[in-house]
C-alpha cells in the first residue's frame, strides 16, 4: 500500500500488523506512488504532535514541554530531514568549488562542522518559534507545520530537476504520474483550509514562494536537487510555518 510506504519512508513509526514486511526494501513503484500521500503523513505526524503537546503541557512547564515536543518530532522522522540539512550545508560550505565537488561532499560519510552548526541553529530557531506560538493556535500550528513542509518536498521533486544520475528523486519523479503533485497540492490545501481557514491558505502560498526560492538556490549550487536538499527544504519550511503563525498572532495580522 502506497500510504504505508510513505509512512515507512518518512517516519520511524512501526506498523504492528505489517511487521513481517516492514524491513523489506520498497519497490520503485511503491516508492514513487507514495509521494501523493506526503501531506497525509504530515497530518499523521501533526496529530501525534498535538496529542503529545496535550500530554506534556498538562504535566510539565512550557519550555520543557516544547523541548520534548521538538525532540519527539526528530524521533518520529528518524532525523531523516535533519540529516539532509547537515549534508546540504556541508556541500554549500564548499562554495568556491564546482557543483560536482559540492555533491561529492554531500555524499561523504560523517558530518562536517558547518552542517552540524546549521542543524543546531535550525533546531534553536524552531524551538524558539515553538515556545512563541500562542496557546490558542498551537494545535493548528502543529498540524500545518508537518503538512505544508511535506507538501513542499512534493512540489520540489516534480518542479525541479534531480542533480544525480541515480537516487531518490529520480525514482520519485520517474515513477509517478503527472496527477500526483496536483492531488498532493489539493490535499495539502484542503488540510490547511480546514485547520486554519484562509490563514492556512496564505501560509501555504508563503511556503510555496519559499520552496521556489530555496529550490532555485540549491539548483544553482548543485545543478539540480537531491534527497538532502529535499530534507533541507522540509526542515526550513517547518520553521517558516511556525514563524508565520507567530507573525500572524503577534502582530494581529489579518
N, C-alpha and C positions, 0 to 999 in steps of 0.2 A: 504494500500500500504506500502510495507516494507521501501521504501525510506523515506516516510513521518514519519514512525515510528522511523527511525534512526534520522531524523531531530528533531522530538519531544523530543527524549530522550537526544540527545547530545547538543541541543541548546535551547534557550528561544525564538526562532523566531516563531511568530504565523502564522498560515495559515488561512487567512480570509474565503476561500471557504470550509474549513473543520472545522470551528469554533464549530459547534454543536457536533463534535466528539472529539475535542481536549482534553477535560477533562476526557474522558472515559479511564479506565485502559487498557493498552496494553495486548493483549493475549500473551501467551508464544510463539506461533508460529510467531506472528508479531515481537515480541522482538528478537527472535532467527534469523529470516530471515533478520532482519535489519542490521546485522553485516557486510554483504557483501558491504553495502553502506557507511561504515565509511570513507573510503578515499574520497568519493564524498561529504560527509558532510564537510570534511576538505576543499575540493575545494570551497564549498559554503562559508564557513567561510573566507577562504583566499580571495575570490572575494570581499566580503563585506569589509574586512580589506583594500584591495587595493583601493576601492572606498573612504573609509573614510580617508585613508592616502592622497590621491589626494586632497580631500577637505580640510583637516586640514593643510596640508603643504602649501597650497596656501594662507591661511589667518592667520596662526599662526607661531610663532617661532618654530624651530625644536624640542626643548626639550618639549615644551608644546604639540605639535602635537603628538609626540611619547608617551607621558604620557596619552593623551586622547585615543590614539590607543590601548594601553595596557589595559586601563580601559574598552574600548569598547569590547575587547576580553573577559574579565571577564564577562561582562554583556551578551554577545552573548551566552556564555556557562552556564550562571546562576551560575557561581562559582562552578560547579559540580566537576571538576577535582581538583580545588584548595582545596576544602573540603577534597578530597581524600588525598592530601598532608598532610594536618593538622592531619587527623586521623592516617595516616600511621606513621608519625614521632612521634605522641603521643604513638603509640604502640611500636615503636622502642625504645622509651625512657625507657620502662620497660625492658631494655636489659638483666638484670641479671635474669629475670623471664622466666618461661616456655612459649612455644608458645601459649598455651590456654589462659594464662593470658594476653599476648600481644594482642590477638584477642579480648578478653573481653574489654580491654582498648579502642581499636579502636571503639567498638560499644557504648561506654558510651556517653551520651549526653554532649554537651558542647565541648569546645576546650581547650586543655592544653597549657601551656606556650611554651613547646618545639615545638609543632605543629605550633603554631602561628608564632614563630620566624622563623621556616623553611619556611613557606609560604611567610613571608616578605622578607627574604633573596632571595628566588627564584624570587620573583617579581622584586627586585632590580637588580638581575643578568639579568633578561630578559629585563628590561628597559635599562640597560647599554649596553647590546648587541645590542638592537634595535637601539639606537642612534649611535652605531658604524658601522652599516651596511651602506656601500656607497650608494648614491642615485642611482647609475647606476644599482644596483642589488636588490634594496629594494622590488620591486614588485615580483620578483622571490622568495625572502626570505619569503614574506608574504603568498605566495602560498605553498611553500614547508613545512613551519613550521606546519600548521594545518593538511596537508595531511599526512605527514610521521608520525606525532605523533599519529594520529588516526589509521593509519595502525599498528603502534607498539602495540596498545591495542589489535587489532585483532590477531596479532601473539601471544601475551602473553596469550590470552584467550584459544587458541587452543593448544599451545605447552606445557603449564604448568598446573598442577592440581589445582583445586579450594580448598580453605582451609576450607570451611564450608560445612555442610550437605545440606543447602539450601542457595539460594542467586542468585544474578545477573549472576555470572559466570556459575553456574550450568545450568541455563535456556539458556544462550547463547550457551554454549558448547553442551549441550544435545539436543537442538532443531535444530541445524544447520548441514547441510551436510558437508562431508569432502571437497567438492569442494569450499566451502565458503572462506577459507583462501587463496586458490590458486587464486581465482578470485579477492579477495581484494588485494593480492600482485601484480598481473598483472596490476590492475587498478592504484595502487599507483606508480608502476614502470613506467607506461606509462605517468602519470601526471608529475612525477619527470623528466623524459627524455624530455618531451615536454616543460617543464618550464625552466629547467637549463641544458639541454644536458647531457653529460656524468658526469658533476659535480653533477647533481641531482642524478644520479645512485650511484656515490661514497657516496653522503650524505645518501642515503637510506641504503647502506651497513654499514656505520658507525652507523646509528640509529639501525640497526638490532643487531650489536655487543653490543651496549649499552643496548638494550632491553634484550638480553640474560643475560648480567651481572646483571642488576637490578632484573630481574625475578628470577634468581638463588639465589641472595642475599635475596630477600623477601621470597622465598620458604624456605630457611634455617631458617629464623626468625619466619615465621608464619605457617610452614608446608603446604605451598601452597600459592596461590594468592587470593586476594579478590577484590571486587569492588573498595575499597580505593586504593589498590596498583596499579590497572589499571589506576586510575586517577593520581597517583604519576608518573607512567611511562609516561603518556601523557605529564604532565607538565614539567618533566625533559627533555623529548625528544624535546619539543618546544624550550627550552633554548639551547639544544645541536645543533639543526638545525641553530639557529641564530649564535651560536658560530662558527660553521663550515663555514658559509658564511663569517663571519668576518675574520676567519683564512685564508680562500682561498684568500680573497680580499687584506687583509693587507700584507700578505707575498708573494703575486703574485704566489701562488702555482698553478701548472698545467697550 
